[in-house]
Amino acid sequence: MTRDQRAADRGQLEDPAARAAAWADMDQRQAAARVAGRARRKARQDARTARRTANHTPAAPGALSPRSEATDDTSPALHGGEAREAVNLVSTAEQTPWPEGQQTAADGEMKRLRLRDQRRRLREAIQRFTRLSGLRGCGTGTTGELVGVHVGTSAARFAGLQSCHSVWACPICQARIRAARAVELERAALAWLKAGHGLYMATLTVPHWEHVRLASRVKDGHKCAGQRSCTCPCKCPVLAPDPDQKRPPCTCACPVDPGQLARVVEAWRGVQGGTWWVGRDVIQDGAPAPWPTTEVNRLSLEADSRYVRRQEFGPDGRPLDPATIWQEGFRDRWGIVGTTRTIEITWGANGWHSHAHVLIWTEDEATEAHAERIEEELFTRWAKRCKAVGLPAPARGEIRLKDGKRIRKGVDVTPATREKAGALGKYVIKLQEGGNLAMEMTRADLKVARGQKGKTALELAAVAASGNEQALHLWHEFEFATRGMQCLTWSRGLRERLAELVELDNREDDEIPEEETAETPEEPSLLITRAAWWKSIVPVYGARPDILHAGEVGGLPGVLAVLDKLGLVHGTDYGPPETMAGPVLPSVDQLRRGQDVRQARRDRRQAIDDAVYDRAPAQWAAAQEKRRATIAKQKEAAEAAQAGTEDTAAEIQLTQAAAEFARRRAELRQNPDAYLNFELHDVRPVTLPSLDDLDAVADAKPAPQGKPACAICGGQLDPVLIAVGRHAMC
């Protein structure tokens, strides 16, 4: 900077022309410096790209199923350049030539096989560093003693393996689940538009910067610091102060600092809840304001579109109370039936970017004019809720000069239309600015983040598999934030309304089959023993994708070739179903029944926990008395059953003793010497609990006067028994 320029900067030049010339010269020099700097940075970037390209040698086409690395290890950089090539996983589908006569199978089939192979290899790469136990066992853990291999014409799959059903972190499961949800959403949207209703696609974003946490964490300095939620046991009083009074909030939990994802979800929950959405009564003197009876006041209210007349009617059709003034909410004002919300997460140079896509279902048809008004109202509410949950205020956007459209805005509302797609005449739901609505809402696994430095979660996983430490840390944070979180949610009552127009898919995520299920036979082509699976296949990196890809390209001979290369012995480790012995693999119904039993057990535990927190002292006292009465009744019933058992045994013993006594008495009366014929163990007297109940003893005649009598029964004694003093039978 010259002396004149420094003087102009300090405002010391008195001549205005000289000052202006000095400023112009300084601006020109700065512009030239910026251009030169950009050129130097571009040259350095080109040089780095050239070096990486020279050092990277693509894998040569190998055999039927070569084991390829999951990512390009020569590009560990996370931002720009060759890092994006790490997403294009080295697929054996690209390396394996098609057999003769199948070159005309179209590029679509090759692309589909390549995409399947990429997902399988990416899942195996993620399983090396994931912290989710379910994802580590997805496609690895067995459910029986045998693993089935189903081979079709252009598809192959395993059977008898576990699945994680993760819609966020697993490339295989999320593709399977999201594809089914996309079909369901598209069918429902088509039926809704065909019925004459409207659809709006709203995208809600917030400004984001680097070093912003995605996941929620317990604040530092507390016992559960570093976790997503507090796990400390509650030490608050269990009982509520009164049945009509709510239990006070718990003060034992460690404070949690919500992450960006939790704040975005909470912000939308606040938009859809409250009086702004559903409306409210106009309060006057502590009560709902009555509808005016004078014509002047009534006309003034009717002229204001915010207020309507509200009247409640009874079962007989008569009004219950006087009409009141009702301030319409956003839902009633635009005739909204319900909403469908999904969350999308990307990462870029400005850190994590969590944003919501909301599908608004309306009674009236969607128009561009209504979309602009809905966008304006929704932006105002979204900005307030973002401020309430601690998010930065969204931008209203700026007007683009060439077409007058507003860009870079925090809330974007687009009407959906029904257009013909292709010559087949099938209707596809499309947005006003292009793009498929169902794909935009559900298929985040097929998206590519905007901008050179933006990446989706699966792209981050691919870069992390190449050894990048920053990408690995970001992937672990993504797993931590999305664990157990719903991806697609429907507002209450919307699915019931759509069920009147089209049949919806009510299957759970774990009930949705894989894409290859419909293309492969129901019976397995091969069976692999569990021992061989864990010893020879699971430890070999890339073996599972190789087996499936070999089956898709080369059929059953290709699978056999790969198994032989892995060292498996035919007939011992694997073989056709008719020769392999072992228990039958558990069916999906059996697994579902086990899940239902475990869920019922968890529900019972949850009901007990809820009862602990919700009951009042009086309710606890009544429950305790009821419990004590039940225990007393059970004790009485047990005692009665035991007493009945003892009485029955006594009656049996008494009956047997009476029969034996009568038999011996009859023999001795006929022959007094009969006792000599009894054996020693039979001569022993029979001990009876009571003699009063024996009719035979009661009928015994007493001995005559002066004759020796039995000391037990009083009967006459034989001269031989006088020394004993009683009958042998007594």
Secondary structure, 3 states (H helix, E strand, C coil): CCHHHHHHHHCCCCCHHHHHHHHHHHHHHHHHHHHHHHHHHHHHHHHHHHHHHHHCCCCCCCCCCCCCCCCCCCCCCCCCHHHHHHHCCCCHHHHCCCCCCCCCCHHHHHHHHHHHHHHHHHHHHHCCCCCCHHHHCCCCCECCCEEEEEECCCCEEEECECCCCCCCCCHHHHHHHHHHHHHHHHHHHHHHHHCCCEEEEEEECCCCCCCCCCCCEECCCCCCCCCCCCCCCCCCCCCCCCCCCCCCCCCCCCCEECCHHHHHHHHHHHHHCCHHHHCEECEECCEECECCCCHHHHHHHHHCCCEEEECCECCCCCECCCCEEEECCHHHHCCEEEEEEEEEEEEECCEEEEEEEEEEEECCCCCHHHHHHHHHHHHHHHHHHHHHHCCCCCCCCEECCCCCCEECCCEEEEEEEEEEECCCCEEEEEECCCCEHHHHHHCHHHCCCCCCCCEEHHHHHHHHHCCCHHHHHHHHHHHHHHCCCCCEEECCCHHHHHHCCCCCCCCCHHHCCCHHHCCCCCCCCEEEEHHHHHHHHCCCCCHHHHHHHHHHHHHHHHHHHHHHHCCCCECCCEECCCCCCCCCCCCHHHHHHHHHHHHHHHHHHHHHHHHHHHCCHHHHHHHHHHHHHHHHHHHHHHHHHHHHHHHHHHHHHHHHHHHHHHHHHHHHHHCHHHHHHCCHHHHCCCCCCCCCCCHHHHCCCCCCCCCCECCCCCCECCHHHCCCCCCCCC
